[in-house]
Amino acid sequence: MESHSKDMSDLLKKELRRTDTSAILRQHLADNVHLIKSLPLSAAQRVHDMVYRGLTSGRRPASIAKEIMKTGNVTKSRAMLIARTETGRATTGLIKARAEQIGLNWFVWRVTHDKRLRKSHRMMDGVLCTWGDAPNPEALFPEPKIKAYGKYLPGSTFNCRCWAAPLIRASSDVSWPARVHINGRITRMNLKQFLELSGQEFYKKAA
């Protein structure tokens, strides 16, 4: 996980030097200001500025959390939660934007395997999804006393350490038959069925 995080950080810093990518991320952050419901709007906007600077400089969420604590009446634990969530959400948003620009409309849900991994997220590991049809993991894999948090992409809900791996080579990026999320359900498919579903020449050629 540490190696993956470093690789992602290095890749993001390099990618954010591109003018178009920087604009995409800024717009994504602006669109999601309202999602930080525990802070006033002005403070939430400052948080997103911090997240942007953090991604471009490679700062970790703990460092961003210290700045968030200065924006208003917020505890250390709440600041850390916001920093982790918003950094993950911004990272996913950037990956999504860049993937869609080059026609990679599918991704594989990947997880961090340790004791903190939620059951619903563990069950999502390896599932193929599209950016425009985010799953609702807690509803797909219900547990007693665990409420559903709605539809979201990997890394885009509180304390989620999952990530989206854009599907590049359909034949080798996943093991077939694979689980595929479509319209709120997960269906097992073979490669031929998936290629027919995706209807994209890109994946058919890459396969």
Secondary structure, DSSP 8 states (H G I E B T S, - for coil): -HHHHHHHHHHHHHHTTSHHHHHHHHHHHHHTGGG-TTS-HHHHHHHHHHHHHHHHHT--HHHHHHHHTTSSS--HHHHHHHHHHHHHHHHHHHHHHHHHHTT--EEEEE---STT--HHHHHHTT-EEETTS---HHHHS-BTTB-------TT-STT---EEEE---TTTSS-SSEEEEETTEEEEE-HHHHHHHH--HHHHHH-
